[in-house]
C-alpha cells in the first residue's frame, strides 16, 4: 500500500494502522478490499474525512492520499511529507505532529 500525505493544520491527532486492505483511523476502520484491480474510487465516495484523494489499485497495490494533521509548529518533514510504503500489518508511523514531539 502506498500512502501519500496531504498536510493540514488540525488540532486532532491521527492514529493510523493497517491490517491487509483495512485502514484504521483513530479506531474507525475503512475496508478497501472491495476495490478491484485497475479501479479508481474518488475520495468523495470513501466514507472517511481522512481520505482526500482517489483510491486506486494498480498491480495489486492500493494507493491513496490521506490528510496529515500538523501542529502550529510542525517540522519540515511533516509540512512536506514523503509518501509511505506499507509492507506489513500494524501501526503506521507518521511524521511528528509538532516540534515538541521530536525533542521528547
Secondary structure by P-SEA (a helix, b strand, c coil): cbbbbbbbbccbbbbbbbcccccccccbbbbcccccccccccccccccccccbbbbbccccccbbbbbbbccccccccccccbbbbcccccccccccccccccc
